[in-house]
Amino acid sequence: MDGVGALVIGLLSGLHSAFGLRVCNGDWLLTTALAGGLFALAPIAAAMLVALIRKVSGNNYHPGMVILFTAIGVVGNLLLPFSAFAGATAALQHPARLSGGESLRDSFCYVLSQQNDLLGGSPEAARAITGAGEPVRWLAIASLIVVPAFVLFWITRQAKNAFRGGARWPARLYYAPFVILVFSTLSLPAGVVGLLWLGFLPVSAVGVLAVKLLGTPSDAVLHPSKADSLSEQRPVPPSPPPAKPQVQGASAQAAMPRQNPATQTAMPRQNPAAAAPRPNPPTQMYSQAQPLAQQPPLALCRRGLCRPPPASSPPALRSPAASP
């Protein structure tokens, strides 16, 4: 606790010297809220570490991995934030340890209570929620219950991004210690805890994007058995046949068979007289086409009314030279 307390004292002193604007004499109030934003980096770092480990382990949740993920959640979501909250409370309750701590005796906005009374000298968070006056009670409920509930929502989103592609129950084991942190801070001064939660909230929302940028583990890591079965079922392409050696250059010409000009057979020549087409014999032409006689209907012949057609004389033949 002494080492963490010394780190928190140095952190508060550095933030006050860099960003401690004396706006309405609220320099230490602003410094405490900025410190809460830096304390929110512990859960973000823990979630990113889990996401990197799962890129190697995948969904292999054997007892050793479950214990490891739970331990990371306890350290990042409970021990480190609670130590930081307690160290900030101890530092603000002893202004002499802080550089520029004498301004804690200044009245906030010149008419309200001193900054020391609003921070280290404020009542406990549990007593402020239950036993304070009506305005102070609602302010304590908003800063000590409502704001941590929103922070818890972003912490669960960080856990889901860290455990993407797998079961949900390891993520619940991971962020469950943060619920214990919320109840553990009720024993600290309400003013310090409320301002720390106000700084904790926006950084936790940005941390969801930081964890999501790491991406999801590959399918080969998440489902190794399926990847092996697909590789076994994949057909092996047939190997191409061996290429025949090609003879190049003069050896290729020597390998080609040569033809003897004496043995070559000459193509037979055609006689032009025999190849000419012969004229067709003269055709017989009829001088005039004779119409065909029509036979009477069968029904008239049965009644004895039909007459046999007259015999037609054969058409006269004439030579092709007599035709006009």
VOGU-3710 file (C-alpha; in Angstrom, 3 decimals, decimal comma):
1> mdgvgalvig> 0,000/0,000/0,000  2,933/2,367/0,789  4,374/1,939/-2,713  1,012/2,516/-4,376  0,331/5,474/-2,066  3,659/7,070/-3,029  2,846/6,609/-6,720  -0,577/8,182/-6,264  0,909/11,147/-4,355  3,404/11,746/-7,169
11> llsglhsafg> 0,617/11,380/-9,746  -1,645/13,913/-8,015  1,199/16,369/-7,592  2,161/16,087/-11,263  -1,417/16,493/-12,489  -1,940/19,515/-10,266  1,194/21,227/-11,527  0,280/20,461/-15,191  -3,528/20,800/-15,289  -4,472/22,306/-11,959
21> lrvcngdwll> -6,361/25,307/-13,278  -7,570/27,571/-10,516  -10,991/28,030/-12,037  -13,313/29,112/-9,242  -10,627/27,836/-6,815  -11,387/24,256/-7,830  -7,909/23,157/-8,889  -7,819/20,053/-6,679  -11,319/19,026/-7,653  -10,234/18,991/-11,299
31> ttalagglfa> -7,010/17,175/-10,401  -8,958/14,427/-8,609  -11,251/13,896/-11,604  -8,251/13,637/-13,952  -6,675/11,074/-11,619  -9,846/8,959/-11,873  -9,400/8,879/-15,646  -5,872/7,529/-15,251  -7,064/4,922/-12,736  -9,442/3,621/-15,432
41> lapiaaamlv> -6,440/2,500/-17,485  -5,939/-0,507/-15,189  -9,113/-2,385/-16,309  -8,390/-1,460/-19,943  -4,867/-2,878/-19,738  -6,194/-6,049/-18,117  -8,797/-6,548/-20,876  -6,181/-6,018/-23,599  -3,899/-8,572/-21,921  -6,725/-11,133/-21,910
51> alirkvsgnn> -7,434/-10,474/-25,601  -3,759/-11,018/-26,486  -3,613/-14,269/-24,522  -6,719/-15,586/-26,287  -5,073/-15,035/-29,667  -2,815/-17,943/-28,667  -4,993/-20,045/-26,361  -8,327/-19,594/-28,161  -11,265/-21,251/-26,394  -9,106/-23,631/-24,417
61> yhpgmvilft> -10,615/-23,007/-20,960  -8,832/-25,583/-18,880  -8,472/-24,895/-15,118  -5,124/-23,162/-15,542  -6,478/-20,665/-18,102  -9,612/-20,013/-16,023  -7,484/-19,239/-12,967  -5,239/-16,970/-15,044  -8,138/-14,955/-16,496  -9,804/-14,650/-13,091
71> aigvvgnlll> -6,541/-13,463/-11,537  -6,122/-10,819/-14,252  -9,687/-9,624/-13,571  -9,085/-9,437/-9,817  -5,874/-7,445/-10,229  -7,098/-5,112/-12,987  -10,685/-4,591/-11,824  -10,319/-4,703/-8,030  -6,877/-4,523/-6,453  -5,231/-1,809/-8,555
81> pfsafagata> -8,266/0,528/-8,701  -9,034/0,150/-5,007  -5,389/0,784/-4,080  -5,444/3,904/-6,263  -8,712/5,113/-4,691  -7,381/4,529/-1,196  -4,043/6,200/-2,010  -5,805/9,277/-3,393  -7,946/9,465/-0,248  -4,888/9,249/2,030
91> alqhparlsg> -3,038/11,880/-0,017  -5,938/14,343/-0,021  -6,486/13,889/3,714  -2,869/15,004/4,321  -2,290/18,094/2,177  1,297/18,485/3,428  2,345/15,466/1,311  1,222/17,135/-1,918  3,023/19,878/-3,785  0,670/22,839/-3,834
101> geslrdsfcy> -1,538/21,223/-1,187  -1,952/24,549/0,651  -4,626/25,523/-1,914  -6,895/22,826/-0,469  -7,839/25,337/2,245  -9,263/27,729/-0,350  -13,023/28,027/-0,538  -14,559/26,558/-3,660  -16,049/29,343/-5,787  -15,118/31,703/-2,915
111> vlsqqndllg> -18,392/31,177/-1,061  -18,732/27,401/-0,657  -16,839/25,060/1,608  -13,118/24,536/1,418  -11,801/22,041/-1,107  -10,416/19,977/1,760  -13,904/19,676/3,256  -15,329/18,592/-0,130  -12,615/15,965/-0,676  -10,744/14,356/2,215
121> gspeaarait> -12,972/15,847/4,898  -16,268/14,672/3,379  -18,286/11,926/5,114  -18,122/8,305/4,053  -19,928/7,332/0,888  -22,317/4,930/2,623  -23,293/7,563/5,207  -23,750/10,226/2,512  -26,177/7,956/0,661  -28,284/7,031/3,671
131> gagepvrwla> -28,001/9,732/6,354  -27,294/13,063/4,660  -29,762/15,819/3,852  -32,043/15,691/0,841  -29,899/17,644/-1,723  -26,637/16,054/-0,628  -28,202/12,612/-0,569  -29,381/12,760/-4,182  -26,010/14,099/-5,267  -24,294/11,225/-3,470
141> iaslivvpaf> -26,632/8,663/-5,094  -25,915/10,097/-8,540  -22,120/10,123/-8,127  -21,710/6,944/-6,049  -24,343/4,597/-7,532  -25,510/5,841/-10,945  -22,078/6,739/-12,307  -20,470/3,427/-11,165  -23,378/1,578/-12,823  -22,479/3,192/-16,158
151> vlfwitrqak> -18,829/2,382/-15,566  -19,803/-1,236/-14,926  -21,604/-1,302/-18,269  -18,455/-0,232/-20,122  -16,360/-2,720/-18,155  -18,676/-5,530/-19,295  -18,298/-4,353/-22,892  -14,535/-4,503/-22,507  -14,800/-8,047/-21,205  -17,050/-9,140/-24,072
161> nafrggarwp> -14,614/-7,721/-26,616  -11,742/-9,506/-24,898  -13,606/-12,850/-24,932  -15,119/-12,559/-28,430  -15,651/-15,786/-30,318  -16,003/-17,911/-27,200  -18,229/-18,666/-24,227  -19,669/-15,916/-22,033  -19,047/-17,340/-18,587  -15,271/-16,519/-18,551
171> arlyyapfvi> -16,142/-12,855/-19,220  -18,446/-12,859/-16,191  -15,695/-14,245/-14,011  -13,438/-11,521/-15,351  -15,583/-8,455/-14,552  -17,214/-9,802/-11,357  -14,442/-8,276/-9,155  -15,447/-4,808/-10,354  -18,787/-5,185/-8,583  -16,849/-5,828/-5,386
181> lvfstlslpa> -14,821/-2,662/-6,087  -17,987/-0,520/-6,241  -19,130/-1,711/-2,799  -15,604/-1,463/-1,376  -15,356/2,235/-2,169  -18,397/3,012/-0,020  -16,082/3,123/2,986  -14,032/5,993/1,497  -14,882/9,726/1,569  -17,811/10,503/-0,700
191> gvvgllwlgf> -16,237/13,588/-2,287  -13,057/11,782/-3,354  -14,868/8,681/-4,625  -17,497/10,667/-6,528  -14,918/12,742/-8,426  -12,806/9,682/-9,168  -15,845/7,902/-10,656  -16,632/10,964/-12,790  -13,158/10,769/-14,325  -13,345/6,983/-14,561
201> lpvsavgvla> -16,463/6,977/-16,770  -15,332/8,577/-20,095  -12,006/6,733/-20,170  -13,804/3,408/-19,666  -16,017/4,161/-22,672  -12,970/4,860/-24,843  -11,335/1,683/-23,559  -14,010/-0,415/-25,270  -12,694/0,749/-28,636  -9,098/0,096/-27,591
211> vkllgtpsda> -9,873/-3,532/-26,733  -11,940/-3,986/-29,896  -9,041/-2,851/-32,095  -7,086/-5,967/-31,113  -9,542/-8,044/-33,139  -10,912/-11,560/-32,772  -8,659/-14,632/-32,698  -8,472/-16,552/-35,959  -10,737/-19,533/-36,678  -7,771/-21,886/-36,602
221> vlhpskadsl> -7,130/-20,845/-32,981  -10,784/-20,803/-31,911  -11,717/-24,133/-33,589  -8,534/-26,176/-34,102  -10,367/-29,502/-34,570  -12,524/-28,117/-37,379  -9,487/-26,672/-39,141  -7,703/-30,048/-38,952  -10,714/-31,900/-40,366  -10,986/-29,479/-43,260
231> seqrpvppsp> -7,319/-29,915/-44,086  -7,726/-33,698/-44,080  -10,797/-33,604/-46,347  -9,184/-31,288/-48,851  -8,357/-33,348/-52,019  -4,748/-33,533/-53,098  -4,301/-32,354/-56,702  -2,816/-35,023/-59,021  0,809/-34,601/-59,912  1,476/-33,708/-63,564
241> ppakpqvqga> 3,107/-36,393/-65,773  6,837/-36,098/-66,267  7,764/-33,990/-69,268  9,477/-35,724/-72,182  12,963/-34,486/-72,968  13,043/-32,378/-76,098  15,891/-32,633/-78,593  17,118/-29,213/-79,592  19,286/-27,871/-82,365  21,081/-30,095/-84,849
251> saqaamprqn> 20,213/-33,253/-82,953  16,475/-32,564/-83,539  17,060/-32,237/-87,273  19,083/-35,409/-87,321  16,340/-37,286/-85,545  13,746/-36,354/-88,168  13,382/-39,002/-90,985  14,615/-37,916/-94,383  12,754/-38,742/-97,588  14,556/-40,076/-100,636
261> patqtamprq> 13,671/-37,949/-103,688  13,923/-41,031/-105,904  11,250/-42,837/-103,902  8,863/-39,950/-103,865  5,774/-40,698/-106,030  4,760/-38,024/-108,477  1,202/-36,823/-108,503  -0,707/-38,149/-111,569  -1,439/-35,540/-114,190  -4,955/-35,095/-115,409
271> npaaaaprpn> -5,869/-35,014/-119,169  -7,640/-31,707/-119,897  -9,784/-33,350/-122,534  -10,926/-36,028/-120,184  -11,498/-33,549/-117,417  -13,841/-31,365/-119,540  -17,544/-31,989/-118,859  -19,537/-33,813/-121,512  -22,687/-32,163/-122,962  -26,051/-33,649/-122,110
281> pptqmysqaq> -28,038/-35,351/-124,914  -30,902/-33,370/-126,458  -34,012/-33,557/-124,482  -37,453/-34,131/-125,902  -39,759/-31,157/-125,517  -43,512/-31,160/-125,821  -45,031/-28,569/-128,065  -47,904/-27,954/-125,755  -48,822/-29,365/-122,455  -51,992/-31,367/-122,554
291> plaqqpplal> -54,319/-31,117/-119,614  -54,994/-34,296/-117,766  -58,456/-35,718/-118,094  -60,429/-35,657/-114,960  -62,231/-38,792/-113,951  -65,907/-38,478/-113,049  -66,950/-38,892/-109,471  -67,570/-42,393/-108,233  -71,204/-41,679/-107,317  -72,142/-40,753/-110,950
301> crrglcrppp> -70,525/-43,908/-112,291  -72,629/-46,047/-109,971  -75,795/-44,457/-111,393  -74,600/-45,000/-114,998  -74,263/-41,301/-115,740  -70,515/-41,119/-116,195  -68,878/-41,354/-119,594  -65,397/-42,575/-120,285  -62,921/-39,746/-121,000  -61,949/-39,280/-124,645
311> assppalrsp> -58,707/-40,794/-125,691  -56,052/-38,147/-125,972  -53,500/-38,312/-128,718  -49,874/-38,265/-127,683  -48,229/-34,845/-127,892  -46,160/-34,132/-130,957  -42,438/-34,101/-130,552  -40,247/-31,470/-131,993  -36,571/-30,930/-131,974  -34,904/-28,220/-129,994
321> aasp> -33,931/-26,364/-133,198  -37,618/-25,775/-134,176  -38,458/-24,077/-130,930  -38,665/-20,283/-131,167
//
